[in-house]
Amino acid sequence: MFHLIFAAPCLLVIARWLVPLGLPLWGKGALAMLLLLASQFHFWNRLSSGSVFAPEFPRGVVLLLNWAFGAILLLAVLQILVDLGALTAALLHRSMVTIPDGVRFGAAGLAAVLAAIGVANAVRVPPVRDVAVAIPGLPPAFEGYRLLQLTDLHLSRLFPAPWARAVVERANAAGADLIVVTGDFIDGSVAMRRDDVAPLRDLRAPDGVWAIPGNHEYFFDYPAWMRHLAGLGLKMLPNAHTVLARGEGRLVLAGVTDASAPASGEAGP
């Protein structure tokens, strides 16, 4: 089914950016069709896998569709700003203001560049960010304790096994005492993502690797994923806890399920 919500920014771009351009009618028609096709990115995802969250296309195609979809959204925003600027100028001069094609093409170029930067930043191996957390009453034995959090990996055709392997290598190199993975491991079923999640088996930390499910695990057969992740050596904590010990010091590590769990017939947090 045509996704009207996702098409709305595209229709604005066609009406306010494309139609006024001094291009031949056939050129406008072809470009309008390409824009509409790109705006239906989520629809093509559903056709490819049954889920809008799991595009089963070659990675290059997924990157291109993400870039095109992002560029359309950004161009819609930029075109609104251009129109507001033209309206303001018209009110000040009390006469109609024509937006030159050069301004429209400039907005399109800027949207394309910004979308490319966004996609490049999204798919890079994330850098380690150090955050100091002060905990009142922390047992002295745990002073300087280092916990590494990974979250929202969304392993998929966009974030495949080589990307996961690089994340694991960077995580292990951080030298944390404990690693936690806080949900949304995947986009896809176990059969679809088996190879992509395999590198997670190599995560290592002295006090173990612990994890909780995110909402996306419930979209793709929650019980199967919980079994598979546990089989990779990840210690799952769905509404459960463990006690970490250092000498006389004790620290509770507690996990919960996702707030969306009841909608899938599973226990809420």
Contacts in CASP RR format, 6 or more apart in sequence:
PFRMAT RR
TARGET T0000
AUTHOR 0000-0000-0000
METHOD contacts of the structure
MODEL  1
MFHLIFAAPCLLVIARWLVPLGLPLWGKGALAMLLLLASQFHFWNRLSSG
SVFAPEFPRGVVLLLNWAFGAILLLAVLQILVDLGALTAALLHRSMVTIP
DGVRFGAAGLAAVLAAIGVANAVRVPPVRDVAVAIPGLPPAFEGYRLLQL
TDLHLSRLFPAPWARAVVERANAAGADLIVVTGDFIDGSVAMRRDDVAPL
RDLRAPDGVWAIPGNHEYFFDYPAWMRHLAGLGLKMLPNAHTVLARGEGR
LVLAGVTDASAPASGEAGP
1 43 0 8 1.000
2 40 0 8 1.000
2 43 0 8 1.000
3 39 0 8 1.000
3 40 0 8 1.000
3 42 0 8 1.000
3 43 0 8 1.000
6 39 0 8 1.000
6 40 0 8 1.000
6 41 0 8 1.000
6 42 0 8 1.000
6 43 0 8 1.000
6 69 0 8 1.000
7 36 0 8 1.000
7 39 0 8 1.000
7 40 0 8 1.000
9 39 0 8 1.000
9 72 0 8 1.000
9 73 0 8 1.000
9 76 0 8 1.000
10 35 0 8 1.000
10 36 0 8 1.000
10 38 0 8 1.000
10 39 0 8 1.000
10 72 0 8 1.000
10 76 0 8 1.000
12 76 0 8 1.000
12 79 0 8 1.000
12 80 0 8 1.000
13 35 0 8 1.000
13 72 0 8 1.000
13 75 0 8 1.000
13 76 0 8 1.000
13 79 0 8 1.000
14 32 0 8 1.000
14 35 0 8 1.000
14 36 0 8 1.000
16 79 0 8 1.000
16 80 0 8 1.000
16 83 0 8 1.000
17 75 0 8 1.000
17 79 0 8 1.000
17 104 0 8 1.000
17 107 0 8 1.000
17 108 0 8 1.000
18 28 0 8 1.000
18 31 0 8 1.000
18 32 0 8 1.000
18 35 0 8 1.000
19 28 0 8 1.000
20 99 0 8 1.000
20 104 0 8 1.000
21 28 0 8 1.000
21 101 0 8 1.000
21 104 0 8 1.000
22 101 0 8 1.000
23 31 0 8 1.000
35 72 0 8 1.000
38 65 0 8 1.000
38 68 0 8 1.000
38 69 0 8 1.000
38 72 0 8 1.000
39 69 0 8 1.000
39 72 0 8 1.000
41 55 0 8 1.000
41 65 0 8 1.000
41 66 0 8 1.000
41 68 0 8 1.000
41 69 0 8 1.000
42 52 0 8 1.000
43 52 0 8 1.000
44 55 0 8 1.000
44 57 0 8 1.000
44 65 0 8 1.000
45 51 0 8 1.000
45 52 0 8 1.000
45 53 0 8 1.000
45 54 0 8 1.000
45 55 0 8 1.000
46 52 0 8 1.000
48 54 0 8 1.000
48 55 0 8 1.000
48 56 0 8 1.000
48 57 0 8 1.000
49 55 0 8 1.000
49 56 0 8 1.000
49 188 0 8 1.000
49 192 0 8 1.000
51 187 0 8 1.000
51 188 0 8 1.000
51 219 0 8 1.000
51 220 0 8 1.000
53 156 0 8 1.000
53 187 0 8 1.000
53 188 0 8 1.000
53 216 0 8 1.000
53 219 0 8 1.000
54 156 0 8 1.000
54 157 0 8 1.000
54 187 0 8 1.000
54 188 0 8 1.000
54 192 0 8 1.000
54 220 0 8 1.000
55 61 0 8 1.000
55 62 0 8 1.000
55 65 0 8 1.000
55 156 0 8 1.000
55 157 0 8 1.000
55 158 0 8 1.000
56 157 0 8 1.000
56 192 0 8 1.000
57 65 0 8 1.000
57 157 0 8 1.000
58 157 0 8 1.000
59 157 0 8 1.000
59 158 0 8 1.000
59 160 0 8 1.000
62 157 0 8 1.000
62 158 0 8 1.000
63 119 0 8 1.000
63 123 0 8 1.000
63 158 0 8 1.000
66 119 0 8 1.000
66 122 0 8 1.000
66 158 0 8 1.000
67 112 0 8 1.000
67 115 0 8 1.000
67 116 0 8 1.000
67 119 0 8 1.000
68 115 0 8 1.000
70 111 0 8 1.000
70 115 0 8 1.000
70 119 0 8 1.000
71 108 0 8 1.000
71 111 0 8 1.000
71 112 0 8 1.000
71 114 0 8 1.000
71 115 0 8 1.000
72 111 0 8 1.000
74 110 0 8 1.000
74 111 0 8 1.000
74 114 0 8 1.000
74 115 0 8 1.000
75 107 0 8 1.000
75 108 0 8 1.000
75 111 0 8 1.000
78 107 0 8 1.000
78 110 0 8 1.000
78 111 0 8 1.000
79 104 0 8 1.000
79 107 0 8 1.000
82 99 0 8 1.000
82 103 0 8 1.000
82 104 0 8 1.000
82 107 0 8 1.000
83 99 0 8 1.000
86 97 0 8 1.000
86 99 0 8 1.000
87 97 0 8 1.000
89 97 0 8 1.000
90 96 0 8 1.000
90 97 0 8 1.000
123 158 0 8 1.000
123 159 0 8 1.000
123 163 0 8 1.000
125 163 0 8 1.000
125 166 0 8 1.000
125 167 0 8 1.000
125 170 0 8 1.000
126 167 0 8 1.000
126 170 0 8 1.000
128 148 0 8 1.000
128 170 0 8 1.000
128 171 0 8 1.000
128 174 0 8 1.000
138 145 0 8 1.000
138 251 0 8 1.000
139 246 0 8 1.000
139 248 0 8 1.000
139 249 0 8 1.000
139 250 0 8 1.000
139 251 0 8 1.000
140 249 0 8 1.000
141 246 0 8 1.000
141 247 0 8 1.000
141 248 0 8 1.000
141 249 0 8 1.000
142 244 0 8 1.000
142 246 0 8 1.000
142 249 0 8 1.000
142 251 0 8 1.000
145 177 0 8 1.000
145 178 0 8 1.000
145 251 0 8 1.000
146 174 0 8 1.000
146 175 0 8 1.000
146 176 0 8 1.000
146 177 0 8 1.000
146 178 0 8 1.000
147 176 0 8 1.000
147 177 0 8 1.000
147 178 0 8 1.000
147 179 0 8 1.000
147 180 0 8 1.000
148 171 0 8 1.000
148 174 0 8 1.000
148 175 0 8 1.000
148 176 0 8 1.000
148 178 0 8 1.000
148 179 0 8 1.000
148 180 0 8 1.000
148 205 0 8 1.000
149 179 0 8 1.000
149 180 0 8 1.000
149 181 0 8 1.000
149 182 0 8 1.000
150 167 0 8 1.000
150 171 0 8 1.000
150 179 0 8 1.000
150 180 0 8 1.000
150 181 0 8 1.000
150 182 0 8 1.000
151 181 0 8 1.000
151 182 0 8 1.000
151 183 0 8 1.000
151 184 0 8 1.000
152 182 0 8 1.000
152 183 0 8 1.000
152 184 0 8 1.000
153 159 0 8 1.000
153 164 0 8 1.000
153 167 0 8 1.000
153 181 0 8 1.000
153 183 0 8 1.000
153 184 0 8 1.000
153 185 0 8 1.000
153 186 0 8 1.000
154 184 0 8 1.000
154 185 0 8 1.000
154 186 0 8 1.000
154 187 0 8 1.000
154 216 0 8 1.000
155 163 0 8 1.000
155 164 0 8 1.000
155 185 0 8 1.000
155 186 0 8 1.000
155 187 0 8 1.000
155 193 0 8 1.000
155 196 0 8 1.000
155 197 0 8 1.000
156 186 0 8 1.000
156 187 0 8 1.000
156 188 0 8 1.000
156 193 0 8 1.000
156 196 0 8 1.000
158 187 0 8 1.000
159 196 0 8 1.000
160 195 0 8 1.000
160 196 0 8 1.000
161 195 0 8 1.000
161 196 0 8 1.000
161 198 0 8 1.000
161 199 0 8 1.000
164 196 0 8 1.000
164 197 0 8 1.000
164 198 0 8 1.000
164 199 0 8 1.000
164 200 0 8 1.000
165 199 0 8 1.000
165 202 0 8 1.000
167 199 0 8 1.000
168 199 0 8 1.000
168 200 0 8 1.000
168 202 0 8 1.000
168 203 0 8 1.000
171 179 0 8 1.000
171 203 0 8 1.000
172 202 0 8 1.000
172 203 0 8 1.000
172 204 0 8 1.000
172 205 0 8 1.000
175 205 0 8 1.000
176 205 0 8 1.000
177 205 0 8 1.000
177 206 0 8 1.000
177 207 0 8 1.000
178 205 0 8 1.000
178 206 0 8 1.000
178 207 0 8 1.000
178 208 0 8 1.000
178 209 0 8 1.000
178 210 0 8 1.000
178 244 0 8 1.000
178 253 0 8 1.000
179 203 0 8 1.000
179 204 0 8 1.000
179 205 0 8 1.000
179 208 0 8 1.000
179 209 0 8 1.000
179 210 0 8 1.000
180 209 0 8 1.000
180 210 0 8 1.000
180 211 0 8 1.000
180 212 0 8 1.000
180 253 0 8 1.000
181 200 0 8 1.000
181 203 0 8 1.000
181 209 0 8 1.000
181 210 0 8 1.000
181 211 0 8 1.000
181 212 0 8 1.000
181 234 0 8 1.000
182 211 0 8 1.000
182 212 0 8 1.000
182 214 0 8 1.000
183 211 0 8 1.000
183 212 0 8 1.000
183 213 0 8 1.000
183 214 0 8 1.000
183 216 0 8 1.000
183 217 0 8 1.000
183 258 0 8 1.000
184 214 0 8 1.000
184 215 0 8 1.000
184 216 0 8 1.000
184 217 0 8 1.000
185 197 0 8 1.000
185 200 0 8 1.000
185 211 0 8 1.000
185 213 0 8 1.000
185 214 0 8 1.000
185 216 0 8 1.000
185 217 0 8 1.000
185 225 0 8 1.000
185 229 0 8 1.000
186 193 0 8 1.000
186 196 0 8 1.000
186 197 0 8 1.000
186 216 0 8 1.000
186 217 0 8 1.000
186 220 0 8 1.000
186 225 0 8 1.000
187 193 0 8 1.000
187 216 0 8 1.000
187 220 0 8 1.000
188 219 0 8 1.000
188 220 0 8 1.000
189 220 0 8 1.000
189 221 0 8 1.000
189 224 0 8 1.000
190 220 0 8 1.000
190 221 0 8 1.000
190 224 0 8 1.000
190 225 0 8 1.000
190 228 0 8 1.000
194 228 0 8 1.000
197 228 0 8 1.000
197 229 0 8 1.000
197 232 0 8 1.000
198 232 0 8 1.000
200 229 0 8 1.000
200 232 0 8 1.000
200 234 0 8 1.000
201 232 0 8 1.000
201 233 0 8 1.000
203 209 0 8 1.000
203 234 0 8 1.000
207 244 0 8 1.000
208 235 0 8 1.000
209 233 0 8 1.000
209 234 0 8 1.000
209 235 0 8 1.000
210 234 0 8 1.000
210 235 0 8 1.000
210 236 0 8 1.000
210 237 0 8 1.000
210 242 0 8 1.000
210 253 0 8 1.000
210 255 0 8 1.000
211 229 0 8 1.000
211 234 0 8 1.000
211 235 0 8 1.000
211 236 0 8 1.000
211 237 0 8 1.000
212 236 0 8 1.000
212 237 0 8 1.000
212 238 0 8 1.000
212 255 0 8 1.000
212 256 0 8 1.000
212 257 0 8 1.000
212 258 0 8 1.000
213 222 0 8 1.000
213 225 0 8 1.000
213 226 0 8 1.000
213 236 0 8 1.000
213 238 0 8 1.000
213 257 0 8 1.000
213 258 0 8 1.000
213 261 0 8 1.000
214 257 0 8 1.000
214 258 0 8 1.000
214 260 0 8 1.000
215 258 0 8 1.000
215 259 0 8 1.000
215 260 0 8 1.000
217 225 0 8 1.000
217 226 0 8 1.000
217 258 0 8 1.000
218 258 0 8 1.000
218 260 0 8 1.000
218 261 0 8 1.000
218 263 0 8 1.000
218 264 0 8 1.000
218 266 0 8 1.000
222 261 0 8 1.000
222 264 0 8 1.000
222 266 0 8 1.000
226 236 0 8 1.000
226 238 0 8 1.000
229 236 0 8 1.000
230 236 0 8 1.000
235 242 0 8 1.000
237 253 0 8 1.000
237 254 0 8 1.000
237 255 0 8 1.000
238 255 0 8 1.000
238 256 0 8 1.000
238 257 0 8 1.000
238 267 0 8 1.000
239 255 0 8 1.000
239 256 0 8 1.000
239 257 0 8 1.000
239 267 0 8 1.000
239 268 0 8 1.000
239 269 0 8 1.000
240 254 0 8 1.000
240 255 0 8 1.000
241 252 0 8 1.000
241 253 0 8 1.000
241 254 0 8 1.000
241 255 0 8 1.000
242 252 0 8 1.000
242 253 0 8 1.000
243 250 0 8 1.000
243 251 0 8 1.000
243 252 0 8 1.000
243 253 0 8 1.000
244 250 0 8 1.000
244 251 0 8 1.000
244 252 0 8 1.000
244 253 0 8 1.000
245 251 0 8 1.000
256 268 0 8 1.000
256 269 0 8 1.000
257 266 0 8 1.000
257 267 0 8 1.000
257 268 0 8 1.000
257 269 0 8 1.000
258 268 0 8 1.000
258 269 0 8 1.000
259 268 0 8 1.000
259 269 0 8 1.000
261 267 0 8 1.000
261 268 0 8 1.000
261 269 0 8 1.000
262 268 0 8 1.000
END
